[in-house]
Amino acid sequence: MAYKLGVEVVSAHDLMPKDGHGSASACVELQFDGQKFRTSVKEKDLNPVWNEHFYFAISDPFNLPNMPLEASIYNVNKELHMRSFLGKVRIAGTSFVPLSDAVVMHYPLEKRGLFSRVKGELGLKVFLTNDPSIKASNPLPALDPLSNQPPANPNPVPLVHEHKSERHTFHTIPKEVHQQYYAQHQPPPPFSDLPPPPRYSADPMKAEPVPPRIVRMYSSASSQQPPEYSLKETNPFLGGGQVVGGRVIRADKPSSTYDLVEQMQYLFVRVVKAKDLPAMDVSGSLDPYVEVRVGNYRGTTKHFEKKQNPEWNEVFAFSRDRMQTSVLDVLVKDKDLVKDDFVGIVRFDLNDVPTRVPPDSPLAPEWYRLVDKKGEKAKGELMLAVWMGTQADEAFPDAWHSDAASPADAAVVGAHIRSKVYHAPRLWYVRVNIIEAQDLIMHDKTRFPDVYVKAQIGNQFMRTRTSQARPNPFWNEDLMFVAAEPFEDHLMLSVEDRVGPNKDEIIGRVIIPLASIERRADDRIIHGRWFNLEKPVVVDVDLIKKEKFATRLHVRVCLDGGYHVLDESTHYSSDLRPTAKQLWKPSIGLLELGILGAEGLHPMKTREGKGTSDTYCVAKYGHKWVRTRTIIDSLGPKFNEQYTWEVYDPSTVLTVGVFDNCQIGDKAKEGNGNNRDAKVGKVRIRLSTLETGRVYTHRYPLLVLHPSGVKKMGELHLAIRFSSTSLINTLYQYSRPLLPKMHYIRPLTVMQLDLLRHQAVQIVAARLGRTEPPLRREVVEYMSDVDSHLWSMRRSKANFFRLMSVFSGLFAVGRWFADVCAWRNPITTVLVHVLFLMLVCFPELVLPTVFLYMFLIGIWNYRYRPRYPPHMNTKISHAEAVHPDELDEEFDTFPTSKSAELVRMRYDRLRSVAGRIQTVVGDIATQGERIQALLSWRDPRATAIFVLFCLVAAVGLYVTPLQVLVAISGIFVMRHPRFRHRLPSPPINFFRRLPSRTDSML
């Protein structure tokens, strides 16, 4: 299937004049993949409009991210047969999107060289299509400057093209995602038959690796934190070798790309199908299933009713470390109500099982004849494939694995224990501008209706203010919603009349499909549309006939793709890209995470009289969520699963959470799947704190705040590596705005962002909850910190002490300067006097001295730089000395579920805290109002004194050199204590006597 890159050259604006007469004759030249096209020449026009379409053939779709599109604008001079450069636009291949996502983008023109003079912008619409009715355009000959004929376009865009259903291939940017999309959504192109690049190699682990050396590490901010809550560095043996000091000491054999986890050996058994099985009862029927048995571990396939040639195609994985036998038994049985009948068996010696190392092709299954209990040949054959491999095997994610299901728990639902990768839906902001309504059809003609518009998308409701229809109501209000692709909900607008208290009458409504709404990636103007409203209920037909017009509603509605839809806490954002894919920049690096295991977990449930836990991990970064397999009945699970993300901004956070699976076992059956997975703890890692290329192997304490206080639930062992593809691009990101451009051009209010973030989290939780297996709502909300905005006395105290810590340096400098002024150490005070007089005599040295001092401090602190990612700190969080009632208040529901007396006590406490804050804010406002009162003549005597002082100061400063004035002022401030008075100075007394507006307050 041929894929093409479509380019619509729309227009250009505000071009640079080049013909000497204040104008230009412009054309656009497009270059892509060795192909070149040109538009027609627009004579004497600085704002030309072309609206011409071109289609480029794509030679290698897998290499598309590395194939940029260049569009250059030239001024054509036909008389001199010359052309001059007006500007160019370069669009990276990572920004190409399907036609359904394409919008017209206006790109600012770039210079070709250092001395080029360009201005203006070029409007292009770039998209990918696989429509077979569209052929690639023919390359044009060299442009004749004397000709102004538009180039022949053999493939005009059909008028119905945008209305037809189309299957798009390039759903996202990276190469590997291209391949996933090929495999999931449509048949692969001919060139996809090539084998994928090598990913893994299974090197055997050492029999007895050296025990990891655990090193406790503390930062200066957490020096007082208890040792059991600290981070611990480890030196494990991973797939690439042993990690020592963040560097991998390579093994003898070359390492693989699956090198951040310990390789685990598994016995894989693929049960494909059976044929010619014998009938086991008088009716000639057979209900076959297969039981795979390795020692005490047994895995069974599903059974078929009355089928002698069943097909299962199921895979079983048995951990080699837990094997206590050297024999594999594969039994075929007949399902029965009382006792299952034996049909036949196939037995393997594990010493003869071959080893498969990816990227070798999967092992071909073979037919094996069944034998009976006596070892003689029985009727029927079974197709099997048996091999040794690692967790890097492609069959492992979908396999039933012995380290996830214990022999005592035979009723485990496989879908709830397997590892999965989830992709969160792409979120859009929907902007609805309600302008006005006309021709309202009212039943009651004796009153002016109080009309408002209610908008709804799914479970989101918003409404405008009420407006009296005299004669037509006018609002001009913006309403913002969140929507997710694919758009399943519709925008419903209803005009309602406030007839009385709690009584509204619907005048009319209109339903707008979200898929039909125009998209934009900038702040260009969206033209409004008039919608005819329909009556939601049956009305009097004679009344409608008397009216000349139908009720109409004027609305501007668009999908704003220039924003980043916040669906997680702003402090822990893992993605900051805008919704529109055209605005995405190339990735700057790669994040690799190896989830090794957990240790010392706190028991979350009781099974067979002992405490245990069924643990799995969830990692979130960007749109990609990953879930490890569930390790059942283990307080020290070993996952050893590795995942990879593309990084677009270093100032983002990776979140890894640990949960207890409550969807399996007897309690899950009783709860009918409504049991909530228990939270064990989570870890956050900011990528900007990681060194490039270093492997971080640490055990992170899982600290959780309970109503009884902070509790350590165990430790999570992770291996993390951040690799940068380009150091220059990574450093350039630090100069870029943190959020997309639209957040600064048309910013949203704090209240809007909080409301929209709550809606976004609910949408993501609902979508991920519909997957199989579902990523449950409590998991998504915990990973997204959905309750971080709620009031907490503990969090308020922690933020206050953080603020005090920030200003502690200034306070320390102030105390040191007070000691200097008090002559506590005469030698230091004399040296400060000398340095001060030197800087006064040579003021040009002040700024160089300040920056040199900061440079020396930075160089000095380099030796004390942290060697590990920051982790949760109980001291900073103020979680150790918190009052139990404050914790109980923090864990209370919203709205509250406590008794009235308890709420009254907490409300009074909140009033006292707010009263102190109110006093501080009032004091700050008083000082500012006193400054204003200096010249406001509110106190005529004080203002007269200050004005006279200003006159004397102006004359004195005019005749006195500034250096002398500064030197005298500094020496006066640092004068000896015997020349000081204990009473406040006259300027301070004068300032405190100035009036403020407290006299005007009630």
N, C-alpha and C positions, 0 to 999 in steps of 0.2 A: 504494500500500500504506500503510495507516494505522498509525502508530506511537503507542504509548501509554506513559505513565509510570505504573508500578505502585508503590503505596505500601502496605506492610503495617505498620499501627500495632500493635506487639507489646505493649509494657508501659512503665510508668514506675516509678521507684524513688526513695524518700526525698524525696517532695515536701514543700513548705513548708505547714504547717497554716494554714488560712485561715477556718475556720468558727467559731472561738472555742472549740471543744471538742477541740482537738488533732488534728483530722483535716481532710479536704477531699473534695469531690465533684468529680472531675476529668473533663474531656472534652478531646479534641484537635481543633483546627481546622486543616485543611490548605488552603493557598492555592498555586496554580500556574497560570500562563498565564491569569489572569482567572477561574479556576474555584475553587470553594470547597466543601469537604466537611467534615463533622463526625462524630466517633464518638459512641457512646452515653456516658451519664454513669454513672460508677462511684461509688456512694454510699459515703461514709465510708471511704475507702481511700487511704492514702498510698502504696501500692504497687499501683496498679491494673493489670489485665491486660485487653487488648481483643482482640487477634488479629483485627483487622478489615482488610479489603482495599478499596482504592479505585484507580480507574484514571482518569487524566487524559488527555484528548485533547491532542495536540501540534500546534499550528497550523503551526509552521515548524520542522522538524527541523534545518535549517541554522543556526538561531539558538539552538539548544538550550544551548550554553555560556553564553549571556547570560540564561538563564531560570532563576532560583533557585526552590527549593521552601522554603516557610515552614511550620513546624508550631508552633502555639501551644497551650499548655495553660492552661485556665481552670477555676477553681472555680465551680460553678454553685450559686447559692442560690435554690431554688424559692420559698421563702416571700416573699423580698423582690424576686423577679424581677430579680436582679442576677447579675453574674459578675465575678470578680476574677482578675487575671493571676497565673499561677504560673511562667511561663517560656516561652521559645521556642527553636527550633532553626532555623537557616538553612543550607541545603545548596546549594552552588553547582552550576550545571548541568554543570560540568566533572567532577563526581564521579559522574555517573550512569553505570551499567554495565549490560551485558546480564544477563538472569536467571541465566545459568550462573555469573557472577562475583559475584552478590549474596549478601551475608551480613547477618545482623542486627547493626547497629551501635548502640551505646549512646552517645548524644550528650549532653554536659553542657549543662544549660539555661543560656541567656543572659538577661541583663537586657534589659528594654525601654527603660529610661531610667536616669539616673544614680542615682536614689533607689529603684529597684526592689529588692526583696528576694526572691531566688530561690535554690533549691538543688535538687539531684537531677539525674536524667538520664532521657532518653526513648529507648526502643528502637524503631528503625525499620529496615525492609528496603525499600530503594528500588532499582528496576530498570527497564529499558526492554524492551519486548516488541513484536513485530509479529504476534502470534498472532491470526489473523482470528476465532477463536471467542470472543475476549474483547472485549467492547464497553466503551466508555467509560462510567463511572458517570454517573448523572443528577445535576445540581446539586440540592442540598437547599434547602428553604425555611429561613427564619430559625429558629434554635433556640428552642424553647419551653422555658424553664427549668423549667416544671412537669412536663414530660414526660420520662420516662426510657426511652422506647422506642428501641431501636437503629435507626439509619437503615436504610431498605430498601436492600439491595445487590442490584441486579438481575443482577449478574454474579458469582456466587460462584466461587471458585477451584476448578477441577476437580481431583479427587483425583489424577488421572494426569498433571497438568500438568507436574510436574517430571521425569517419566520419559519424556516424549516428545521426539523430536529437534526442535530448533528452530533456525531461521536468524536470527541476531542481526545487526542492522545497525550499531549504534553500538559498534564494537569499541574505539574510543579517543576521545580528548577533542576535539582541535582541529577547527576547521571544515574545513580543507583535508583532514584525514585522513578526516573523514566522507565527503567527496566521493570520495576514493580508494577507500574501502571500498565505496561504492555501485557504483563502476565495476567493481571486481574481483570482488565476491562475489554480487551479485544485480542484477536489472534496476532502473534508476533510477526514483524516484517521478515522478509527472507534472510536478512543478515543477522537476525537474532538466533539463528541456529548455531552460531559459534559458541564454544564453551565459555562460561564466565571466567573472569580472571581468578587466579588462585586466591583463596581467602584463608585457609587454615592448613595446618600440618599437625599431626598428632605425634609428638615426640614422647616416648615413654618417660614417666616421672621417675625420679630417683627413689629407690626403695625406702631409704631412711634419710630424708632431708634434714639438714641442720635446723634445730629449733629456732624460730625467729627471736631475735633480740629485741625486747620491748624497752623503749626509752620513754620516760615521762618527760613531757615538754610543757612549759608554762610560758605565757606571755606576761608582760609587765602589768597588764590590766587585770590579770587573773591570778596574780601571785598568791592571793589569799584564798583561792578556791580549793575545796577539799581535793586531795589526790585522787579519790575514786571518781571524781567528776571530770578529770583531766583527759586530754587527748593523748594517745599512745602511738608512737611510731613503731612499725614492725618491718622486718626484713624477710618477707616470705619468698619462697621459690615459686615463680610464676612460669607461664609458658615460654617466656623469652629468656629466663634465667633468674638469678637471685637479685632482688632489689636491695641495694645498699646505698643509703644517703640520697635517695631519689634517682639513682642511676641504675640501669639494668646491667648486671654482669652477665654477658651472654654465655649460654651453654655451649657444649662442644658442637652440637648440630645447629644449623641455621634456624633462627626463630621464625615464627609465623606471625601473621597479623592478629591472631587470637592469643595475645601474649600478656594480657592483664589479669588472667585468672589461672588458677591451678587446673591443669588438665586432669579430668576424671575419666577413667576407663569404664565402658559399659558394654554389656552383651546385648546386641540388638537382634530381635526375632520378628521378622515380618511374616504374618500369616495372610496369605493372599486368597486362596480358594481351595476347594476340594471337589472331587468328582467320583462318581460311581460308588457312593457310600451305600452300605447295605441297609435294608429295612430292619427295624428292631422290634416291631410288634406285628400282630396278626393282620392289622389293617394295612400293612405295607408302608407306613409313614415313618418319618425320621425328623426329629427336631434337633439338628446338630449345633454344637458350639465347640470351641477349641480352648483347652486349658494348657497354658505354658507354665512349666514348673521348674524352678531352679532352687533346690534345697527347700527351705521353708517359705519361699516367695512364690506366689501363684498369681497369674494374671489370666483373665478369661475374656473371650470375645462375646459379642452378642449372639443370641441363638436365633435360628430361623425355624419357622414352623412348616413341617411337611415339605422339606426340600433336601434332595439328595445331591445337589450340585451347588452348594452355597458359595458366596463370595464375601469375604470379610475385609481384606486389605487393611488390617490393623497392625500396629507396630508396638512391641514391648521392649523396654530398656531395663536391664538389671545391673545394678552397681557392682562392679567387680570387687570392690573392697569388702562388700557384705556377703560374698559368695562363700559358702561352706562346703561346696561340693564341686566335682569336676564333670558332672553329667547334667545335660539339659534334656528334659522330657517334654514332648509336645503331644498331648492327648486329645483325641476327638471323642466327644461324649454326646449322648442323647439326653436332652432335657426331659425330666420326668417329675411328676408331682411328689413322689415318695423318695426315690433314689435314682440318680442319673446313671444311665447304662453306659458301659464302656464299649467303644466302637473300635478304636485302634490307637496305636502309639508310634511315634518316631523318636528315636533316642540319638543324641549327639554327644561325642566326647569333646569337652571344651578345649582340650589341647590341640584339636584338629581344626578349630574354627578359624577362618582367615581374618586378617586385620585389614580394615579399609581406612585409608587416609585421604580425606578430601584434598584436592579437587578430583580425585578419582571418581569415575562414574559409579552410580549405585550398583550394588551387587545384584546380579540377575537371579531371580528365584528359580528353584528347581522342583520337579515333581518327586516326591518320596512316597514309596509304597508303605501303607500301614501294616503293622504287625500286631498280633494279638498278645495276650498275657503270657503265652507259652513261647513267644519268640518266633512263631510261624507266621507266614504271610497271611494277611487278612484282606478282605475285599475293600477297595477304595484307595485313592491316592490323595495326598495333601501337598499343595505347592507352598514352599517356604523359602525364605532367605535368612541366613544366620551369619552374623559377622561381629567382630570386635571393633569398637570405635570410641570416640570421645563425645563430650557434649557439643562439640563443633559440628557434629553430623547433622545434615539437613533433616533427618528423620526424628531427631531428638525432641524438638518443640511439640510435635503432635503425638509423641509416644506416651504410653502408660509406663511410668518409671517406678522402680521398686523403692527408691529413697523418698518418694512422695506418698506412697500408700503402704501402710503396714499390713501384715497378714491378717491381723484381727479386724481390720476395717475393710470388709469386702464390698461394702455398698457405696464406695466413694464415687462421686460423680466426676468423671474425667474432665469435663469442661471447666470445672471450677478449680482445678489444681494445675493446669498447664500454663506455661509462660506464653505471653501474648504481647503484641505491639499494637497500640491504639494511636489513632490520629484524631485530634480534636477538630471539630468543624471550624471552617473559616468564618469568622464573625464580621458583621457589617453594622455600622451605625445607620439607622434609617432616620433621615431628617424630614419631618412633615411640617411645612409652613402653612398654617390655616390663615387665609387672607380674609375672605368675606363670603357671604351668601346672598342670594337674590331670589325674589319671587317666592317668598315663603307662603305656603298654603296653610292657613290657620282656621280652626273651627270657630274660635271665639274672636269675633271682629271688634269687640268692645274694649280690648286692652292691648297694650303694646307688650309683646312677649319678651321674656328674659331668656335669650337663646344662648346656648353654648354648644361646642362641638366635642364629642367624646371619641377618642381614637383608641383602637385596640389591635394588638398583634399578639396572638396566642394568649398568654396569661398576663400580658402587660397592658395596663390601662392608664391613659392620661386624658386630661380635659383642659379646655381653654377657660378663660374667665367668662362670665355672663355678659352679654351685650344686648341692649334693647334695640329692637328692629324698628328704626325710625329713618327711612323706611326699610333699609337693609342693614343687617348687623355687620360689624367690621371688627376683626381681631388682630390679624397680622402677628401671630404667635408661632414660635418654633417649639415643636415637640420632638423629643429624641427617643428612639427605641433601639433595641439590639435584635438582630436577626442572624440566622446561621444558614449556611449552604448545606445541602440543597434546600431551597426555600419551600417549606411545607405549609406555613401559615400565610394568611392574607392580611392586608391592612384594611380594617373596617372603620369607616368614618360615619358617625351618626350625628345629626343635628337634633338637639333636644330642647324643649321649652320647660323652664322652671315654673310650673303651674302653681305650686304651693310648697310648703315645707315637706321635704322628703317625698315629693310627688312630681315626677318628670314625665313629659309626654314626648314621644319620638315623632319628629316631623318627617324625617326621611333618612335614608342611609345609602351608602355606596360601598362596594367591596372591590378593592384594588389588589390584584395578584402581585406579590413582591417580585416575581421574575420579570414582570413587564415594566418595572420602575427603572428609570434612567440611572446610570452609574456615573460617578465623577471621581477624579483623583486629586482635584485641586478645588479652588474656591470660585470657579467660573459660575456665571449666572445660569440658573435653571429656570426655564420658562414655565409659567403657571398653566394649569389646565382647568377647564370647567367640567365638572361632573354633575350629571343629572341624578338627583336623589330619587330613590324608590321607596314607596311606602312598605314598611315591614308587615303591616296587617291590612285586612280588608277595610276599605273606607267607602263612603257614600259616592256612588258613581255619578250622581247628578252634581255633586259638589265639584268633582274633578272636571266635568264638562263645562262648568261655568268659568273655571280658571283658564286664562289664555296661555300661561306659561307653567312649566314644571319648575320645582325648586332646584336651584343650582348652587354648587359649592365651588369656590375658587381656591385651588390648592397648589402649592409647589411641593413636590415630593421627590426625593432622590436617595440613592445609596451612597453614603459618604465613604469612599475608600481611601481617603488621604489621612485618616486617623488610625492610630493603633487602638484596638478595642481592648481595654484593660479587663482581664478576666482573672486576675490574681492580685495579691497585695502589691502596691506600687513599690514597696521597699524590697520585694523579693521577685521582681519581674524576670522572667526567663526569656522573653521575646519583646522587642520594641519596634518591630517592623510594621509598616502600615498594612492595611488590608489589601489594597490594590497591588497586584504582583508586578506591575510595571515600575513601581517605585522601589522594588527590592534591589539592594546592592549585592555584589558577589560576596560569598562567604569569606571570612578572614582566617578561618582555622577549623580545627576538628577537636571535638571533645569525646574522649573515650572513658567509659566507666566500667570497671570490673567489680561486680557485687560478689565478694568472696564468701561471706557468711556472717553469722551472728554468734555471739557467745554470752553465756550467763543470762539468758532471757528469763524474765519473771514468768512463772506459770500463769496462763490466762484462763485455764479451764481444768477440770478434773476428769480423768478417764481411767477407769479400772482402779479407782482408789488412789491415784497419784496425780500430782500436778503436771501438766504438759501444755504444749502450744502447737498450733498448726500455722506456721509462719510463712508469709510471703512479703516481698518488697515491691514497691512502686516507685519509679523514678520519672520525674517530669522535667522536660526542658523544651521550650518552644511549643510547637503543636504536637510533638511526639511524646506519648506516654508509654512506658514499658512496665510490664508486670512479670516478675519471676514466677517460676513454678512454686507451688505450695509444698513445703516439707512438713509432713505430718508426724505428730508425736515426737517432737524433738525440741529441746531447749538450747541446742547448739547447732542449728542447721548450716549446711554447706551448700551454697547456691552455685558459685563459680560460673556466672553468666556475664557476658560482656556485651555492651551496647555502645552505639556511636551516634553522635549528633553533629550536624554542621553548625558552626558558630558564626553569627553575624555581628555581634557586639560583645566586647569583653566585659562590659558593666552589667552582666546578667548573672542569674543565680540558678544553680542546679539544686533541686530538692529531691531527696530520697526518703521515703517513708516506709516504716515497717508495720505490718498489720497481722492480726490473728484471724484466720479464716473461720468464720462461723457458719458457713453454708454447707458444711459436710458433717456427717455423723447423725446421731439420734436427735439432738436438739434442733438441727436444721430441718429434720422431717417434721418435728412438732411445730416449728415456727413457720412452716410453709414458705421458706425462703425470705421471711421478713426479719430475720435476725441481722443485727448490725455488726459488721466486722469491727473488732476491737482495735483501738489505736495503741501501738506499742511505743512509738516515738518516731522522730524524723531528724534529718540532718540537712543543713543548707550549706552550700559551698559557692562563694562568689568567684567567678572565673578570673576577675582582674587581680585577685590575690595569689594566683598560681603562676609559677615560673613556666616559661615555654619549654616544652620538651621534657620536663621533669616528671617522674612517676611518683605520685604521693600514695603511700600505703600506710594507712592509719586505722586505728580502732576508735570509732567515735562513740562517746557515751550517749545513750538514748535517754534523755532527760525529759520527763513529762511532769506537768504540774497537775496534781490531784487536789481534791478538796481538803485532804489531810496534809498537803505540802508537796514539795518537790521530791520526786522519786526516780531513781535510776532503774530503768527496765532492762538493761543489758548493754551490750556493745555491738556496733555494726562495723564490720571489717570491709573497707573499700579500697580500690586501687583506681587512681584518677590520673589522666594525662591530658593536658591541653597543648595541642600542636598548632602552630601558626604557619599558614601558607605564605604569608608575606608580612615581614616585620613593619614595613613602611605603611601598608594598609591598616595594620593593627594600631600603630601610633597615630595614624590620621583619624581614626575613629574617635580619639580623645578630643579632637577639635570640632567634631560634629555635634549638632544638637542631640540631646538624649531621646527626644520624641520626634515623630514626623512633623513636617512643616505646618500642617493644618492645625496642630495643637497650639501654635503660636500665632497664626494668622487669625483664626476664629476659635479662640480658646473656649473650653467648656468650664462651667462653674464647678466648684467643689461638690455642691449638692448633686449636680447632674452626674458627675463622675462616680460618686458613691452609689447612686441609684442604678446607673447603667452597669457598674461592676457587679452589683448584686444580681441583676438580670442575666448578665453574661455567665456568671458562675452557675446559675440555675439551668441555663440552656446547655452548657457544656456537660453538666452532671446528667441531665436528661438524655442527651445524645449518647454519652459513653455508657449510660445505664442500659441502652438498648442493644449493645453489642453482645457477643457470645464468646466467652463468658462476660457478663456485665462488669464494668468497673463501677462499683457501687457509689451512691451519692455521698455517703459519709466519707469515703476515701477521697473523692474529688474535693469536697468542701474542706477537709483537713489539709490536703496538699495545697489548696488555694488560699488558706488563711481567711476563710469567709467571715469569721467573727472578730477580726483584728481591729475593727473600728468601734466596737462596743466599749462602754465605760468599764474601767478597772482601776480601783484605788492603787493596787500594786503597780500596774503599768504607769500610772501617773507619777507615783513616787520614783520609779525607776527613771522615767524621762527627766524628772527634776534633778536627780543626782547626776544624770548624764550631762545636763546643762551645766551643773556646777563643775563637773570634771572638765568640760570644754574651756571654761573660764578660769580654771585653777592656775593655768600658766600666767594669765594676767594678774591674778591675785598674788601669785608668788613674786612676780616682778614688782608689784606695788609694795609688798612687804619689804622686799630687798631695798627699794628706793627709799622707803620710810626709814630703814636702818641707816642708809647712807645719809639722809637728812638729819638723823638723830646722832650722827657721829659715833655709832656703836663701835665701828672699827675705823679708827682715824686713817690708817694707811689706805684702806679701800676708798674712803671718802676723798682723800687727796688725789688718788689716781683718777677717780671719776671727775673731779674738778679739772684735772689736766686734760683728760680726754674731751671733756665738754668744751673747754676753751679752744682746743685744737680744731674741733669741728665748727665752732663759731668763727674762728679765723679763716678756715678753709671750708666754707659751706658746700663747695662742689664735691667734697668727700663724704657727705652724709649718706646719700643713696648708695654709692659703691660700698661703703662700710656696712650698711644694713644687709645688702645682698651677699657680700662676702661672708658676713657672719652667718647668714642662713645656709650658705653653701657649706661652710665648715661644720655646722650642726648636722646637716644632712650626711656629709661624709663620715662624721663621727658615729652617727646612728646606723650606718650601713652594717657595721659589724654586729649590731644587735637586732637586725631585721628578723622578722618571724620566719621560721623554716617550715611552717605548716599552715594550712588554711584555718581561719578563725572558726571557732565552734561555740556552741551555746554556753553561756556563763551564768551561773546562778547568782553571783555577786552583782553583776551588771543588771540582771533581770529583777533584782530585789526579791528573790524567791525564797531566801533562807529565813529572813526575819519577818515574814509577812504574818499578819494577824489571821487566825482561822476564820473569823467572820468576814474579813475582806476576801479571802479565798472563796467562801461560800457565796458571797455576793458576785464574784467573778464568774462562778459556774452556774449562776441562776439563769433561768430561761428568759427570753425576751419576747413578749412582755413577761413580767415577773410572775412566779408561781408561789411566792412566799406569803406568809400571813400578814395582816394589816399592821400589827404591832411591830413586826420586824421591818417591814417596809418603812414605817414611820421613823424608826430609829435610824435606818440608813439614810433616809431623806434628810433628817436633821443633821446627820454627820456630813452629808454632801453639802448642805447649806453652810455649815461652818467652814468647810474647806473652800467653797466658792466665795464665802465672805472674805477670807484672807486674800484670795486672788483678786477679788474686787478692790480691796484696800490698796494692794500693790499697784494695780492698774491706775487707780485714782491718784496715787502719789506721783506716778510717772507723768500722768496728764497734768498735774499741778505744776511740776517743774517746767513743762513745755509752755503752759499758759503764763507763767512768770516771765519767761523769755519774751513772749509776745507783749507782755505788759510794759516792757522797757520803753517802747516807743508809742504805745497806744493812748497815753494820757489818761488811763483809768485812775492812776494815782498822779495828779498833776505835779506834786512836789517831787516825787521820785523820778518822773519822766524829765522834769526840768533839770534835776541834778545830773541825770545820765546824759542829756543832750549837751549840757555845759561841759561835762567830762569829755564827751566825744570831740567837741571843738578844741579843747585844750590838748587832747591826745593827738588830734590831727596836726596841730601846729608843732607839738613836740616831736612827733614822728617824722615830720618834714625836715626839721633841722638836726635831728639826731640820727646818726647812722644805725642801720638795722642791727648790725653786728654788736654794737655797743649796747643797744637795748636788750637784745637776747642774752648777752653775757651778764648784764646787771640782773635781769630777771632770774636767770638760772642760779647765780650765786646767792641771790636773795632767797630763793626757794630752798637751797641747800645750806643756809646759814647755820651757825652753831646754836645749840639749844639755849645757851645763855642769852641769846638775842631773841628768843621766842617768848610768846605769851600763851598761857593756857586757854584764854578766851578766844572765840572765833574771830577771824580777821574782819575788818570793816567791809570788804567786798561781799563776803559771805553773809554778814548781817544785813547789808543792803538788799541782797538778792532774796533772802528769806522774808523780808518785809514787803515784797511786791505782792500785789493782789492776784488772785486766780478766780476761776469761775465757780469755785465751790460755794460762794455766797449766793449764787443764782440757782442752786439745786434745791429741789424739794426735800 
